[in-house]
Amino acid sequence: MFRCLVKWLRGGGFCSQQQFYWFLRIAKTRRWQPDDETGKFPTAEEALQDLKLRPEERGLSLYRLHREDEADELACIYSLTLRDNPGHFEYVLFPDSVLSKDDRIVHAPVEEHLRFLSERHYEIPAPAEEQLLRLAERIRNSPNKQVGRVRQKQLVDFAIQHGFLEREEFHNRIGKKWRELILKKKKFEK
Amino acid sequence: MAVAFPISSPIELFNPVPASVGIDPNWRRRPKTTYEKPDHVPPIPTISDNDSEELDFNRKERDFEIAYHALADRRGANATPAGRAASRKIWREAGTKAVEWLIDKFKKEQHPETIIGIAETLTALEDIALPVVLTELEGDEPKPEYAALVESLAWMKLPQQSPSRLRIVSIINRYLASPHLDCQVAAVQLTRILDDDQARQFLDRAKKSANQRLHEEIEDLLNERFEE
């Protein structure tokens, strides 16, 4: 009994529980969930469109999150700093168990981005199309995947709540149209 | 105990080859080659206006392709709004041709971030892009794939007395009547470009027959615009 306890403590005790992560991919929700009108579930080939690399990309870009609820913060920071036209943020979130051994994932910080984004940015380097199709299939079939849409209104509310306009790191990073929306909303709230 | 070290090979001295080796000593005395003038000299081709246009077009096409790949790339200079605005210079300078080219690409594009990049660029081109986008939307049936194109108009600043206003109203009507939810949502978003009264009319009308998702969009817009 004592030996078992020592062994468990040496193994890290409660901390030994393996940390698992979530991966977020910016996507179109309609490619991952049943159609609102027809109820038809998109095929893996359709979902693959969201995983395909652009010609200048060298790896499949993913954001690694510790918790599912970090997705809202990521959506807000990404949209406000990297998109000029306000709009909804759509994504697909899946646990790391969905990745296979072939999906070698590496940390790929983007220095020019805010630390929150840069620290969480990962890539699967040079994936083959066949590999991406298999990944699309696994994400699509995963019961734990989450397909999310953070509405533009929620993004503005989140920015106000967390004082993005006042924070120095957001200085010169928030686009004009977002800024106008936030200021307008703040004015209404007064 | 004695340790035996391997005897290294003797150092090879640097022994360069003299510059004169391999050169014909009589090279200065050789007769000069003469060329006879041919009977017929073909005329030097001149670049016609058509060729120069083609060259110009090819160069533009290549520049567009390079700039197109940067549209969705949010790294480097494109990581800030000012940097993105600066990198759109090439599209602005090319004018209507650039807008047509972008719309052609838009029709085939599948990457979500590139679609957003095109829409943002068209919005930034405003007065150059507006007539071309309107013509494109008028010439085709409302399609869910065009939703981003419709929404790109929503963020343009339209002058109060713009003749395009009527065309936009007609597009909103057509997209609201579409059976596709994405088209209806895009139409609702496009009401941003209208004045308060006109926008409210559209939103109130659309709300009556809206499903949950569309209802949510309309509520958000009413809240944003009229704090309702």
Boltz contact constraints between the chains, C-beta under 6 A:
constraints:
  - contact:
      token1: [A, 28]
      token2: [B, 112]
      max_distance: 6.0
  - contact:
      token1: [A, 36]
      token2: [B, 181]
      max_distance: 6.0
  - contact:
      token1: [A, 49]
      token2: [B, 110]
      max_distance: 6.0
  - contact:
      token1: [A, 54]
      token2: [B, 111]
      max_distance: 6.0
  - contact:
      token1: [A, 55]
      token2: [B, 69]
      max_distance: 6.0
  - contact:
      token1: [A, 56]
      token2: [B, 69]
      max_distance: 6.0
  - contact:
      token1: [A, 82]
      token2: [B, 74]
      max_distance: 6.0
  - contact:
      token1: [A, 84]
      token2: [B, 120]
      max_distance: 6.0
  - contact:
      token1: [A, 85]
      token2: [B, 120]
      max_distance: 6.0
  - contact:
      token1: [A, 85]
      token2: [B, 123]
      max_distance: 6.0
  - contact:
      token1: [A, 85]
      token2: [B, 155]
      max_distance: 6.0
  - contact:
      token1: [A, 110]
      token2: [B, 75]
      max_distance: 6.0
  - contact:
      token1: [A, 112]
      token2: [B, 75]
      max_distance: 6.0
  - contact:
      token1: [A, 112]
      token2: [B, 79]
      max_distance: 6.0
  - contact:
      token1: [A, 113]
      token2: [B, 79]
      max_distance: 6.0
  - contact:
      token1: [A, 153]
      token2: [B, 220]
      max_distance: 6.0
  - contact:
      token1: [A, 173]
      token2: [B, 80]
      max_distance: 6.0
  - contact:
      token1: [A, 175]
      token2: [B, 81]
      max_distance: 6.0
  - contact:
      token1: [A, 188]
      token2: [B, 227]
      max_distance: 6.0
